[in-house]
């Protein structure tokens, strides 16, 4: 699974563009968000306050979400074909 910011350099698109497409996938009913997304809370040290820990939720997407915005482009580039 990956989050929206993971390795977006592979497709050379901004995180906001990827998030927009993912949002549309769920709005249009192409994929069920409850099935293909896992939300986890992460904890990090607060940058401005010593000793304080902050948490935030990160959505991780399964492969169906990752390849959905790419469609045939992903299949042509990443899926090996038999000759």
Residue frames as a rotation matrix with the C-alpha (Angstrom) as fourth column:
UNK 1
0.583 0.812 0.000 0.00
0.812 -0.583 0.000 0.00
0.000 0.000 -1.000 0.00
UNK 2
-0.601 -0.761 0.245 1.05
0.765 -0.636 -0.101 3.58
0.233 0.126 0.964 -0.53
UNK 3
0.072 0.611 -0.788 -0.05
0.588 -0.664 -0.462 7.02
-0.806 -0.430 -0.407 0.49
UNK 4
0.872 0.403 0.277 -0.77
0.450 -0.439 -0.777 9.82
-0.192 0.803 -0.565 -1.98
UNK 5
0.752 -0.629 -0.198 2.69
-0.627 -0.775 0.082 11.30
-0.205 0.063 -0.977 -1.50
UNK 6
0.285 -0.670 0.685 4.64
-0.049 0.704 0.709 8.07
-0.957 -0.235 0.168 -1.95
UNK 7
-0.541 -0.696 0.473 6.96
0.374 0.305 0.876 8.07
-0.754 0.650 0.095 -4.94
UNK 8
0.589 0.802 -0.098 4.75
0.279 -0.316 -0.907 10.39
-0.758 0.507 -0.410 -6.99
UNK 9
-0.046 -0.712 -0.701 7.90
-0.676 -0.494 0.547 11.04
-0.735 0.499 -0.459 -9.06
UNK 10
-0.587 -0.133 0.798 7.20
0.302 0.879 0.368 7.78
-0.751 0.457 -0.476 -10.89
UNK 11
0.113 0.736 0.668 4.35
0.976 0.043 -0.212 9.47
-0.185 0.676 -0.713 -12.71
UNK 12
-0.806 -0.575 0.140 5.80
0.589 -0.803 0.089 12.99
0.062 0.154 0.986 -12.50
UNK 13
0.052 0.875 0.482 2.60
0.351 -0.468 0.811 14.52
0.935 0.126 -0.331 -11.08
UNK 14
-0.617 -0.196 0.763 2.05
-0.527 -0.617 -0.584 16.80
0.585 -0.762 0.278 -8.09
UNK 15
-0.950 0.264 -0.169 0.52
0.302 0.627 -0.718 15.34
-0.084 -0.733 -0.675 -4.94
UNK 16
-0.470 0.816 -0.336 -2.51
-0.394 -0.535 -0.748 17.61
-0.790 -0.219 0.573 -5.42
UNK 17
-0.261 0.334 -0.906 -3.10
-0.946 0.097 0.308 16.15
0.190 0.938 0.291 -8.91
UNK 18
-0.787 -0.079 -0.611 -2.90
-0.045 0.996 -0.071 12.60
0.615 -0.029 -0.788 -7.60
UNK 19
-0.861 0.484 -0.158 -5.26
0.211 0.058 -0.976 13.44
-0.463 -0.873 -0.152 -4.70
UNK 20
-0.357 0.736 -0.576 -7.72
-0.800 -0.559 -0.218 15.03
-0.482 0.383 0.788 -7.14
UNK 21
-0.347 0.185 -0.919 -7.84
-0.712 0.586 0.387 11.88
0.610 0.789 -0.072 -9.30
UNK 22
-0.905 0.008 -0.425 -8.17
0.251 0.817 -0.520 9.60
0.343 -0.577 -0.741 -6.28
UNK 23
-0.715 0.677 -0.173 -11.05
-0.187 -0.424 -0.886 11.73
-0.674 -0.602 0.429 -4.98
UNK 24
-0.210 0.634 -0.744 -12.83
-0.973 -0.211 0.095 11.44
-0.097 0.744 0.661 -8.34
UNK 25
-0.706 -0.093 -0.702 -12.38
-0.270 0.952 0.146 7.66
0.654 0.293 -0.697 -8.37
UNK 26
-0.882 0.374 -0.287 -14.37
0.437 0.423 -0.794 7.46
-0.176 -0.825 -0.537 -5.13
UNK 27
-0.517 0.713 -0.474 -16.98
-0.451 -0.697 -0.557 10.10
-0.728 -0.074 0.682 -6.14
UNK 28
-0.240 0.387 -0.890 -17.71
-0.956 0.065 0.286 8.30
0.168 0.920 0.354 -9.42
UNK 29
0.550 0.509 0.662 -18.01
-0.692 0.722 0.019 4.94
-0.469 -0.468 0.749 -7.67
UNK 30
0.369 -0.496 -0.786 -15.19
-0.667 0.447 -0.596 3.35
0.647 0.744 -0.165 -9.67
UNK 31
-0.457 -0.506 -0.731 -13.78
0.255 0.713 -0.653 1.94
0.852 -0.485 -0.197 -6.41
UNK 32
0.722 0.684 -0.108 -15.22
0.234 -0.094 0.968 1.60
0.651 -0.723 -0.229 -2.91
UNK 33
0.102 -0.723 0.683 -13.12
-0.582 -0.600 -0.548 3.68
0.807 -0.342 -0.482 -0.52
UNK 34
0.510 0.173 0.843 -14.02
-0.845 0.282 0.454 1.40
-0.159 -0.944 0.290 2.41
UNK 35
0.967 -0.105 0.232 -12.47
0.140 0.980 -0.142 -1.55
-0.212 0.170 0.962 0.57
UNK 36
0.582 -0.744 0.327 -9.31
0.636 0.166 -0.753 -0.04
0.507 0.647 0.570 -0.93
UNK 37
0.074 -0.547 0.834 -8.13
-0.319 -0.805 -0.500 2.43
0.945 -0.229 -0.234 1.74
UNK 38
0.375 -0.045 -0.926 -6.60
0.830 0.461 0.314 1.73
0.413 -0.886 0.210 5.14
UNK 39
0.493 -0.164 0.855 -6.19
-0.248 -0.968 -0.042 4.69
0.834 -0.191 -0.517 7.49
UNK 40
0.238 -0.530 -0.814 -3.41
0.877 0.478 -0.055 4.64
0.418 -0.700 0.578 10.07
UNK 41
0.989 -0.035 0.147 -2.38
-0.099 -0.883 0.459 7.14
0.114 -0.468 -0.876 12.71
UNK 42
0.229 -0.968 -0.103 1.29
0.681 0.235 -0.693 8.06
0.695 0.088 0.713 12.83
UNK 43
0.923 -0.001 -0.386 3.18
0.320 -0.556 0.767 9.79
-0.215 -0.831 -0.513 15.63
UNK 44
0.157 -0.898 0.410 6.11
0.665 -0.211 -0.717 12.17
0.731 0.385 0.564 15.27
UNK 45
-0.289 -0.339 -0.895 7.94
0.884 -0.453 -0.114 14.54
-0.367 -0.825 0.430 17.55
UNK 46
0.808 0.587 -0.040 6.50
0.550 -0.778 -0.304 18.04
-0.210 0.224 -0.952 17.44
UNK 47
0.186 -0.789 0.586 8.87
0.813 -0.211 -0.543 20.37
0.552 0.577 0.602 15.58
UNK 48
-0.017 -0.150 0.988 8.32
-0.096 -0.984 -0.151 23.44
0.995 -0.098 0.002 17.75
UNK 49
0.505 0.268 0.821 7.63
-0.817 -0.160 0.555 22.02
0.280 -0.950 0.138 21.22
UNK 50
-0.543 -0.806 -0.235 10.30
-0.637 0.578 -0.510 19.85
0.547 -0.127 -0.828 22.88
UNK 51
-0.954 0.054 0.296 9.01
-0.173 0.707 -0.685 16.55
-0.246 -0.705 -0.665 24.24
UNK 52
-0.040 0.998 -0.050 5.58
-0.590 -0.064 -0.805 16.87
-0.806 -0.003 0.591 22.58
UNK 53
-0.859 -0.120 0.498 4.37
0.264 0.730 0.631 14.15
-0.439 0.673 -0.595 20.25
UNK 54
-0.246 0.796 -0.553 1.88
-0.788 -0.497 -0.364 14.91
-0.565 0.346 0.749 17.52
UNK 55
-0.549 0.145 0.823 -0.25
0.358 0.931 0.075 12.42
-0.755 0.336 -0.562 15.61
UNK 56
-0.237 0.563 -0.792 -1.98
-0.842 -0.526 -0.122 12.55
-0.485 0.638 0.598 12.26
UNK 57
0.351 0.490 0.798 -3.94
0.008 0.851 -0.525 10.17
-0.937 0.190 0.295 10.08
UNK 58
-0.537 -0.533 -0.654 -2.47
-0.719 -0.116 0.685 8.85
-0.441 0.838 -0.321 6.85
UNK 59
0.637 0.757 0.146 -4.52
-0.500 0.551 -0.668 7.04
-0.586 0.353 0.729 4.20
UNK 60
-0.611 -0.780 0.137 -2.80
-0.441 0.479 0.760 4.10
-0.658 0.403 -0.636 2.51
UNK 61
0.370 0.747 -0.552 -4.17
-0.858 0.048 -0.511 2.95
-0.355 0.663 0.659 -0.85
UNK 62
0.193 -0.280 0.940 -4.04
0.123 0.958 0.260 -0.54
-0.973 0.065 0.219 -2.33
UNK 63
-0.725 -0.644 0.245 -2.80
0.282 0.048 0.958 -1.28
-0.629 0.764 0.146 -5.85
UNK 64
-0.055 0.783 0.620 -6.25
0.996 0.087 -0.021 -0.83
-0.070 0.616 -0.784 -7.44
UNK 65
0.804 0.332 -0.493 -6.19
0.371 -0.928 -0.020 2.85
-0.465 -0.167 -0.870 -6.44
UNK 66
-0.035 -0.927 -0.374 -2.58
-0.016 -0.374 0.927 3.31
-0.999 0.039 -0.002 -7.51
UNK 67
-0.810 -0.362 0.462 -3.10
0.391 0.255 0.885 2.07
-0.438 0.897 -0.065 -11.07
UNK 68
0.101 0.976 0.191 -6.64
0.849 0.016 -0.528 3.40
-0.519 0.216 -0.827 -11.59
UNK 69
0.575 0.160 -0.802 -5.73
-0.103 -0.959 -0.265 6.99
-0.812 0.235 -0.535 -12.63
UNK 70
-0.389 -0.858 -0.337 -3.05
-0.538 -0.085 0.839 5.63
-0.748 0.507 -0.428 -14.97
UNK 71
0.639 0.769 -0.031 -5.26
-0.506 0.390 -0.769 3.15
-0.579 0.507 0.638 -16.80
UNK 72
0.966 -0.190 0.172 -3.69
0.256 0.661 -0.706 1.75
0.020 0.726 0.687 -19.94
UNK 73
0.516 -0.827 0.222 -0.53
-0.584 -0.529 -0.616 3.82
0.627 0.188 -0.756 -19.48
UNK 74
0.126 -0.447 0.886 0.34
-0.914 0.294 0.279 1.78
-0.385 -0.845 -0.371 -16.39
UNK 75
0.696 0.215 0.685 -0.43
-0.068 0.969 -0.236 -1.49
-0.715 0.118 0.689 -18.12
UNK 76
0.936 -0.349 0.030 1.70
0.047 0.040 -0.998 -0.62
0.348 0.936 0.054 -21.17
UNK 77
0.283 -0.882 0.376 4.69
-0.696 -0.459 -0.552 0.44
0.660 -0.106 -0.744 -19.06
UNK 78
-0.242 -0.427 0.871 4.61
-0.970 0.126 -0.208 -1.82
-0.021 -0.895 -0.445 -16.02
UNK 79
0.452 0.455 0.767 2.95
-0.455 0.858 -0.240 -5.10
-0.767 -0.241 0.595 -16.96
UNK 80
-0.632 -0.772 -0.066 5.16
-0.471 0.315 0.824 -7.50
-0.615 0.552 -0.563 -18.90
UNK 81
0.497 0.783 -0.374 3.72
-0.777 0.210 -0.594 -8.91
-0.386 0.586 0.712 -22.10
UNK 82
0.081 -0.415 0.906 4.33
0.201 0.897 0.393 -12.27
-0.976 0.150 0.156 -23.68
UNK 83
-0.286 -0.241 -0.928 5.72
-0.810 -0.456 0.368 -12.26
-0.512 0.857 -0.065 -27.21
